């Protein structure tokens, strides 16, 4: 008589292989980490006046102080996109309003050969890009932010129009002098002027409700005191892509930083990454140059 062996079920199938570990996201920069827990303060004068109140003791008491600013939104840059981010911010002052998304700015700059990684080492290219994406006239100034150029910048900001300024950025985002090794872009959207008392008519200003020493320029075509001997001190209100906050800089400090941009950071120049640098280098592309956007004037066809 045959004996049947007991049935042994087959072993269970092997578990499927574990999914590959997700690619680690690039480590965030400190300024990106800080920005996550913060939000921009909106309003033409809200944040500016907080800044002024904090620094009230640094302003001369014998002068009349007049403020003009038009709010631009904040955007934290992703990579070396400071110039493109500054341009994107400035497009919001376009009249009539024109919505431009950041991706359009980036892709236009790439397609025109103005940038490879988001960098903008040419103010000439910045002006061309601004005209294309913003549809307004872009005026390039060279020779530094001194004399007639300084008066032009002040008048432009007084008229509530933006100025794109390359400079060396210190660790606190203030202008510094590193020979271009920390070249960065900001957009100025406002100006604070210290003038001799009584030199600007009260009909062209109104007192600020909480800062009795401060006046706000009326939006009625008030004449700008740029070039007037009564003008003693000038500060600009600016934003840049590593902070959500407005910065307040003396015009002299940003002028000094702007005019000494000469060379790319050697570490960046030798990191094996491709960048678009104009003939003549950083000095030819950025030193002493700014771009004023005439946001109410369409570019010439």
Beta strands, then each sheet from edge to edge (+ up, - down):
strand 1: 63-69
strand 2: 136-141
strand 3: 163-169
strand 4: 175-176
strand 5: 183-196
strand 6: 205-207
strand 7: 214-217
strand 8: 231-240
strand 9: 247-250
strand 10: 290-298
sheet 1: 2+ 10- 3+ 5- 1+ 7+ 6-
sheet 2: 2+ 10- 3+ 4-
sheet 3: 2+ 10- 3+ 5- 8+ 9-
end
